[in-house]
Amino acid sequence: DFTKERFSDLPTAIAGWSFGGAVAVKVAAKHPELVACVGIAPAVEPKEGITTGLPPAAEVTMEVPLLFVVGANDDLVAPAACKAWTDEVGATFLEMKGANHFFWGKYEHLAAEVKQFLERALEEKGRR
């Protein structure tokens, strides 16, 4: 809400990592005016004392283009759970080979993928 108020003339996207990825998705589901949402290794499944995870995809109406990026070697967030969730909600999923939950040594590749997704989403928003 702060960003919309302060920068109302600019397109806005939201992104989050891990727990923040799940939070970003929950926010994006309530704000269809956003250009896009990116969840980097989002906490899809609940973890007691840490996160409630995401609601079942069938309960989420996602009008915002959504990308999940998960490391193939992520030991905190199951890539299969992220893929299943994105498949059900109709979002884009990318499993990055050789990456863990923190994407060590993969930041440039991660940034390039996110940038490309956001640029496409911005182009699509301009066509609507």
N, C-alpha and C positions, 0 to 999 in steps of 0.2 A: 504494500500500500504506500509506503514511503517513497519507493522508487517511482511508482506511477504518479504520485503527487509532485515530486520534485522534478521528474524528467518526463512529463506527460507527452512531449512531442517526439520522444524516441521509442523505438520498439524495444520490448523487454523480454528477456528469456531468463530462466532460472536453472540453476544446476546445484548439485550437492554430491558429496562423497560419503559413502558408507551410510551411517545413520542419517546424515544430511541429505543423501540421495533419496531416501524414503520420505523425508520431510518435504523435499522439493516436489516429489511426485504428488503428495497429498495437497500441496499448495496449488500446483498446476491444474489438478482436477477441479479446483474451485475457481480458477481464473482462466477461462477460455480465451481471453484477450491476449494472453502471452504468446509470443512468437514460437517458443519451444521450451522443452524441459530436457535436461540431461541428468541421468543418474549414473554416477561412477561407482561401481561396486555397491549398489544400493542394498540396504538391509531389507530384503523381501520377506524373509522368514523371521518370526519372533525369536528373541534371545532374552531369556528371563533376566530381569534386572537391568537390561540394557535398552531394548527396543521392542515395541509391539509389532514391528515389521509393517508390511503393507496389508491393506484389506484384500480379500480375494478379488482377482481381476474382474470377475463377473459383477462385482458391486461398484466398480469404478467407471465413471463416464469420462473418458479422456478425449477431449477435443483438440488438445495441444499436441503437436508432433513431439514424440518422446523417443529418446535414445537411452538404452542401457549399455554401458561398457563394463565388462567384467574380465578380470585376468583369468586365464585358463588354469593357473596355479593358485587361485585364491583359496586360502584355507579358512576364511572367516565368512565369506558369502558364497553359497553354492551356485556356480554358473548355470547348472541345470534348472534350479529354482527360478533364476532370473529369466532364463530363456522361456520357460513355461509361462511365466507371468506376462512377458511381453508378447508372446504368441497369442495368448488369450485376449489381451487388451488391444492388439493390433499395432504394436509399437516396433521400433527397430532395435535389434539386438546385435551386439558385437562382442565376441569372445576373443580377447587378445592373447595370442600365443606367447608363452614365456613370461607373462606378467603375473605378479601376485596381487594381493589386496592393495598394496601401496604403489604398484606400477614402477618399482625401482628400475632404473635404466630404460624405461619405456615412456618417459614424460613427453618427449618430442612426438612420438607416434600417437600417444593419447591426445595431446593438444591438437595435432593435425586432424585426427578423426572428429573431435568435437567441433573444431572450427569449420570443417567441411559440412557437417550436419547442420550447424547453425546458419551457415551461409545459404544452404538449400532451403531451410525453413523460412528464412527471411525472404528469399526469392518467391517462394510459394505464397507467403502472406501478402506480398505485393501484387500478386496476380489475382487475389480474391477480391 
